[in-house]
Amino acid sequence: MKAKVSTEWLSGCSGCHIAVVDLHEKLLNLVDSIEFVRIPVLMDVRDYPKADIGLVEGAIRSDHDREAVLKMRESVDKLVAFGTCASYGGVSGLGWLYKDDAILSKVYGGLPTTTETERPQGAPVLEHSVIPIDEVVEVDVHLPGCPPHPYYIAQAIKVLLGEEGAVMPAGTVCSQCNRKMVKREGVAFKKGAVTAPEKDICFLSQGVICLGSVTLERCRAQCTNKGVTCAGCTGPSIAVVTEPHLDIRSMVAKRMSLLTDIDENEILDYMAKEAKTFYSYALSSPVVYKKPTVEIREWVGEK
């Protein structure tokens, strides 16, 4: 008997749903095991049919999102936070830095039919912040990624179906990166760089900030192996999530300083100043902003 799969799309870009389509032949390999009963980008189904597995894309930003995720949770046996927005708030989590009236003013202010903070009729009511879905409902599996890699989408479904040998690795992006960490002296700190000249040497060893060592591997290290630094789009590593004293900024600064003779405090100061970049995918998640070493609002000057 086929397992029924239902999906929902909250405040997100739909890229995670497109990633399902990008399974290509892997999707065909799963058709003997699963049946989609709801998937917004492919089916016109408005209600929430009963299903074995639910995939929820996007963060909770409005009253509509909250209602939708509650209905999904009630209708499925196992719920998956599908993508980095659902797991950690994603890039839309930058809204956590601002008050609702500032956001409404930016979007709707100055229009002929609205005041500075007035919502047009029918617009959803905003939550106090961008919220990962596990702040509202119980989540059985987190599958971060922006979007999730097709390999891991198929793998996660296999794990949930209990297929023999199906596992989800818990390593960092570095575990799949072909570059080698080497000790260097006289390395200049290349602020703002996302590439480096030596293709076989770790970016950190070349004075370029890369988040691969603090990011969960759910991408097969596609960026770093193609010459671009890891931006952390698959969310924090297991160590960062589970250890209160470990943080993205402090861990990267320490590693780069050990590999080069760049002053650790210089790296720390720069990463704090550019926190919107280095924390962009998980900024609104309590697993990040509640750490005693993280003061994002103070770093970027928002109250």
Stockholm file with secondary structure:
# STOCKHOLM 1.0

chainA/1-303         MKAKVSTEWLSGCSGCHIAVVDLHEKLLNLVDSIEFVRIPVLMDVRDYPKADIGLVEGAIRSDHDREAVLKMRESVDKLVAFGTCASYGGVSGLGWLYKDDAILSKVYGGLPTTTETERPQGAPVLEHSVIPIDEVVEVDVHLPGCPPHPYYIAQAIKVLLGEEGAVMPAGTVCSQCNRKMVKREGVAFKKGAVTAPEKDICFLSQGVICLGSVTLERCRAQCTNKGVTCAGCTGPSIAVVTEPHLDIRSMVAKRMSLLTDIDENEILDYMAKEAKTFYSYALSSPVVYKKPTVEIREWVGEK
#=GR chainA/1-303 SS CCEEEEEEECBSCSHHHHHHHTTTHHHHHHTTTEEEEECTTTCCCCSCCCEEEEEEESBEEEHHHHHHHHHHHHHEEEEEEESHHHHHCCGGGGGGGSCHHHHHHHHHTTCTTCCTTCCCTTCCCEEEEEECGGGTSCCSEEECCSSCCHHHHHHHHHHHTTCTTCCCCCCBGGGGCCCBCCCCSSCCCCTTCCCCSCTTBCTGGGTCCCCGGGBBCCSTTHHHHTTCCCCCTTCBCHHHHHCTTCCHHHHHHHHHHHHSSCCHHHHHHHHHHTHHHHTTTTTTCHHHHTSTTCCHHHHHTCC
#=GC SS_cons         CCEEEEEEECBSCSHHHHHHHTTTHHHHHHTTTEEEEECTTTCCCCSCCCEEEEEEESBEEEHHHHHHHHHHHHHEEEEEEESHHHHHCCGGGGGGGSCHHHHHHHHHTTCTTCCTTCCCTTCCCEEEEEECGGGTSCCSEEECCSSCCHHHHHHHHHHHTTCTTCCCCCCBGGGGCCCBCCCCSSCCCCTTCCCCSCTTBCTGGGTCCCCGGGBBCCSTTHHHHTTCCCCCTTCBCHHHHHCTTCCHHHHHHHHHHHHSSCCHHHHHHHHHHTHHHHTTTTTTCHHHHTSTTCCHHHHHTCC
//
